[in-house]
């Protein structure tokens, strides 16, 4: 009798468990990793703000029932004060969707002081956000920020208000730009989410060459395909233009920023690594007269073996967290200003190891998606923005469509 009662109890418990909804999962639905200010003058000068409101538009990948937003003062010269902040859904025309506006709070308060060097996350916001939908994030900066903690290549709109707090109020921008300021991630709570896929790379992944505001970077294309296939993965584009595996440039080296920009994100299950062209280009190539060196950009005497050791480090650190790493060979760049025969030889050796070394958990051929079939050392005509390095909309679409979705299996 007791055995029967025990069996009935177990069966009832299993039935109850099966009837419960899937547990909610936080994922990184959108990211913009920041980098240190690149000076105060010239084409890469860092912006600074005082007594203005910033409005920034972005598109999430995976939707959810709740969200929270990460701000960053990682490279700020002092504390960063946010006087008020808001998030609102917008339609494709940029019009706010009725009933979707939410004021953001920090520990219940409507303002925050973010310490120098720190990230800061908002309280959880109850807001249903469909997959692939657009958001507008506004926040008021009542005090001088100094050179901002920014992501230089935002490929979407940042608008600056006249002096004052315009959070929740219409304003005519005094200036517009296409970078991200102090805004580093949007995380959503989705009961359907399988996890976060991180695209880790440089300007090719960051979307230099893509049409601004159109969400045509290759990680955007991947997100579109996953959602169309009913696969609820968040895709986080954690690329920084000019980034390198071993050395700093626009942003800390990949090895230096990996923990903060990848491993700190919620529920990362897969990482796609597509990076290395700036290492070999700057090491073996010659910069043209119209290519100014970025502040702090050096050309260390790196070797192929050091590059391979760098990839191995990324893989080992990801594996410690149970994350699978998918590697792509470095893309073709013959015709780019820093291409050289010596650099091409290094690319071929590194790519041979990426494909045959057995260190990665899988491979994608993003290089071939870009390549000219007649000469795979160079990009196909029409697939680059004219510089033989950065993808056009067509090229980035081909890259995003080349990835086999079967690579991304549910991971416990």
RAMORA-V791700 format. One record per residue. N is the residue number from 1. RES is the residue in three letters. OMEGA is omega in whole degrees, -180 to 180 (* if undefined). NEAR is the number of other ideal C-beta (glycine too) atoms within 10 Angstrom. Layout:
N&RES&OMEGA&NEAR  N&RES&OMEGA&NEAR
This chain:
1&UNK&180&5  2&UNK&179&6  3&UNK&-179&7  4&UNK&180&8  5&UNK&179&9  6&UNK&180&10  7&UNK&179&10  8&UNK&179&10  9&UNK&179&10  10&UNK&-180&10  11&UNK&179&10  12&UNK&180&10  13&UNK&179&10  14&UNK&178&10  15&UNK&179&9  16&UNK&179&9  17&UNK&-179&8  18&UNK&-178&7  19&UNK&-179&7  20&UNK&176&7  21&UNK&178&7  22&UNK&-180&9  23&UNK&-178&6  24&UNK&-176&14  25&UNK&174&20  26&UNK&178&20  27&UNK&177&28  28&UNK&-174&29  29&UNK&177&31  30&UNK&176&23  31&UNK&173&27  32&UNK&-176&30  33&UNK&-178&25  34&UNK&173&27  35&UNK&-177&23  36&UNK&176&17  37&UNK&-178&21  38&UNK&180&22  39&UNK&-178&14  40&UNK&179&13  41&UNK&177&9  42&UNK&-174&10  43&UNK&-179&9  44&UNK&-177&16  45&UNK&179&13  46&UNK&177&21  47&UNK&174&18  48&UNK&-174&15  49&UNK&179&21  50&UNK&177&11  51&UNK&176&15  52&UNK&176&21  53&UNK&176&27  54&UNK&176&27  55&UNK&-177&20  56&UNK&-178&21  57&UNK&179&16  58&UNK&176&21  59&UNK&176&19  60&UNK&175&25  61&UNK&176&30  62&UNK&177&31  63&UNK&-180&20  64&UNK&-178&26  65&UNK&179&14  66&UNK&175&16  67&UNK&171&26  68&UNK&-173&18  69&UNK&177&21  70&UNK&168&19  71&UNK&-180&26  72&UNK&171&27  73&UNK&-172&26  74&UNK&-176&20  75&UNK&-178&18  76&UNK&179&21  77&UNK&-180&15  78&UNK&179&12  79&UNK&179&15  80&UNK&-180&24  81&UNK&172&16  82&UNK&-175&24  83&UNK&178&16  84&UNK&-179&20  85&UNK&-177&25  86&UNK&171&20  87&UNK&180&23  88&UNK&174&20  89&UNK&176&21  90&UNK&178&17  91&UNK&-176&10  92&UNK&178&7  93&UNK&-180&6  94&UNK&180&11  95&UNK&179&9  96&UNK&-180&14  97&UNK&-177&14  98&UNK&176&8  99&UNK&-176&9  100&UNK&-179&16  101&UNK&178&15  102&UNK&171&16  103&UNK&180&15  104&UNK&179&23  105&UNK&-179&16  106&UNK&-175&17  107&UNK&179&9  108&UNK&-179&6  109&UNK&-179&9  110&UNK&178&14  111&UNK&-178&15  112&UNK&170&21  113&UNK&-176&13  114&UNK&-179&20  115&UNK&176&12  116&UNK&176&14  117&UNK&-170&12  118&UNK&164&13  119&UNK&179&17  120&UNK&-176&19  121&UNK&178&16  122&UNK&168&23  123&UNK&178&12  124&UNK&-179&13  125&UNK&175&18  126&UNK&180&9  127&UNK&177&18  128&UNK&-178&13  129&UNK&178&24  130&UNK&175&12  131&UNK&178&23  132&UNK&179&18  133&UNK&-174&18  134&UNK&178&21  135&UNK&169&22  136&UNK&179&20  137&UNK&180&21  138&UNK&172&24  139&UNK&-177&24  140&UNK&179&22  141&UNK&-173&24  142&UNK&-177&16  143&UNK&-180&15  144&UNK&-176&12  145&UNK&-167&23  146&UNK&179&19  147&UNK&-168&18  148&UNK&167&24  149&UNK&-169&28  150&UNK&168&24  151&UNK&-165&26  152&UNK&-175&25  153&UNK&-178&24  154&UNK&-179&22  155&UNK&172&23  156&UNK&-165&19  157&UNK&165&17  158&UNK&-180&20  159&UNK&-179&20  160&UNK&-177&19  161&UNK&164&24  162&UNK&179&12  163&UNK&175&10  164&UNK&-180&13  165&UNK&179&17  166&UNK&179&21  167&UNK&-179&21  168&UNK&-179&15  169&UNK&177&11  170&UNK&176&7  171&UNK&174&16  172&UNK&-176&8  173&UNK&173&17  174&UNK&175&11  175&UNK&176&10  176&UNK&179&10  177&UNK&180&17  178&UNK&173&14  179&UNK&180&17  180&UNK&-179&26  181&UNK&173&25  182&UNK&-176&27  183&UNK&-172&25  184&UNK&-179&25  185&UNK&167&23  186&UNK&179&27  187&UNK&-180&28  188&UNK&178&28  189&UNK&-174&20  190&UNK&178&24  191&UNK&-179&12  192&UNK&-170&17  193&UNK&175&23  194&UNK&-180&21  195&UNK&-179&20  196&UNK&170&28  197&UNK&-179&29  198&UNK&171&28  199&UNK&-172&27  200&UNK&-177&26  201&UNK&-173&27  202&UNK&-174&28  203&UNK&179&21  204&UNK&176&28  205&UNK&180&27  206&UNK&174&29  207&UNK&173&28  208&UNK&-176&21  209&UNK&178&23  210&UNK&177&24  211&UNK&-178&13  212&UNK&176&13  213&UNK&-175&15  214&UNK&179&13  215&UNK&-177&20  216&UNK&172&21  217&UNK&-176&29  218&UNK&174&31  219&UNK&175&27  220&UNK&179&23  221&UNK&177&22  222&UNK&178&25  223&UNK&178&28  224&UNK&-176&19  225&UNK&179&15  226&UNK&-180&23  227&UNK&179&18  228&UNK&179&11  229&UNK&-179&11  230&UNK&-180&7  231&UNK&-171&17  232&UNK&174&20  233&UNK&167&25  234&UNK&178&34  235&UNK&-178&31  236&UNK&-180&31  237&UNK&-177&27  238&UNK&178&29  239&UNK&174&30  240&UNK&179&28  241&UNK&-180&22  242&UNK&-175&21  243&UNK&179&29  244&UNK&179&30  245&UNK&-169&27  246&UNK&-169&20  247&UNK&177&22  248&UNK&175&20  249&UNK&168&23  250&UNK&-172&24  251&UNK&176&24  252&UNK&178&22  253&UNK&180&16  254&UNK&180&30  255&UNK&-177&17  256&UNK&-175&13  257&UNK&-172&20  258&UNK&-177&21  259&UNK&-176&11  260&UNK&-172&17  261&UNK&180&26  262&UNK&-171&26  263&UNK&179&15  264&UNK&-179&13  265&UNK&-176&22  266&UNK&171&19  267&UNK&174&17  268&UNK&180&24  269&UNK&-179&21  270&UNK&172&23  271&UNK&172&27  272&UNK&-179&29  273&UNK&178&24  274&UNK&-171&24  275&UNK&177&25  276&UNK&-177&28  277&UNK&179&25  278&UNK&175&28  279&UNK&-175&29  280&UNK&179&27  281&UNK&-180&24  282&UNK&179&23  283&UNK&-171&23  284&UNK&-177&19  285&UNK&178&19  286&UNK&-180&13  287&UNK&-180&14  288&UNK&-178&9  289&UNK&-180&6  290&UNK&179&6  291&UNK&-180&10  292&UNK&175&11  293&UNK&176&11  294&UNK&176&17  295&UNK&178&17  296&UNK&-179&13  297&UNK&179&17  298&UNK&178&12  299&UNK&-176&16  300&UNK&-177&12  301&UNK&-178&6  302&UNK&178&19  303&UNK&176&13  304&UNK&180&16  305&UNK&178&11  306&UNK&176&14  307&UNK&179&24  308&UNK&177&17  309&UNK&178&13  310&UNK&176&22  311&UNK&180&23  312&UNK&178&14  313&UNK&179&15  314&UNK&-179&22  315&UNK&-178&20  316&UNK&-178&11  317&UNK&176&16  318&UNK&-179&22  319&UNK&176&13  320&UNK&180&9  321&UNK&180&12  322&UNK&-177&10  323&UNK&177&21  324&UNK&-176&20  325&UNK&180&21  326&UNK&-176&21  327&UNK&171&26  328&UNK&171&26  329&UNK&176&22  330&UNK&-175&26  331&UNK&179&28  332&UNK&-180&26  333&UNK&176&28  334&UNK&-176&19  335&UNK&175&16  336&UNK&-172&20  337&UNK&-178&16  338&UNK&176&20  339&UNK&174&23  340&UNK&177&16  341&UNK&180&10  342&UNK&177&12  343&UNK&178&23  344&UNK&178&18  345&UNK&177&13  346&UNK&178&22  347&UNK&-178&27  348&UNK&179&13  349&UNK&179&16  350&UNK&-179&23  351&UNK&177&17  352&UNK&178&12  353&UNK&179&19  354&UNK&-176&21  355&UNK&-171&15  356&UNK&-175&9  357&UNK&177&14  358&UNK&-178&7  359&UNK&179&16  360&UNK&179&22  361&UNK&179&16  362&UNK&-180&14  363&UNK&168&15  364&UNK&-177&21  365&UNK&177&16  366&UNK&178&27  367&UNK&-178&23  368&UNK&178&17  369&UNK&178&23  370&UNK&-161&26  371&UNK&172&22  372&UNK&-179&18  373&UNK&-179&7  374&UNK&179&8  375&UNK&-174&12  376&UNK&174&14  377&UNK&-177&15  378&UNK&180&20  379&UNK&177&28  380&UNK&178&20  381&UNK&-176&11  382&UNK&180&11  383&UNK&176&24  384&UNK&-174&26  385&UNK&180&16  386&UNK&-178&9  387&UNK&178&13  388&UNK&-178&18  389&UNK&-176&26  390&UNK&-175&24  391&UNK&168&29  392&UNK&175&21  393&UNK&-179&18  394&UNK&180&13  395&UNK&180&25  396&UNK&175&29  397&UNK&179&20  398&UNK&179&21  399&UNK&-180&28  400&UNK&-179&23  401&UNK&-177&13  402&UNK&-173&18  403&UNK&179&24  404&UNK&-178&10  405&UNK&179&13  406&UNK&177&8  407&UNK&-171&15  408&UNK&179&23  409&UNK&178&11  410&UNK&-179&9  411&UNK&179&13  412&UNK&*&4
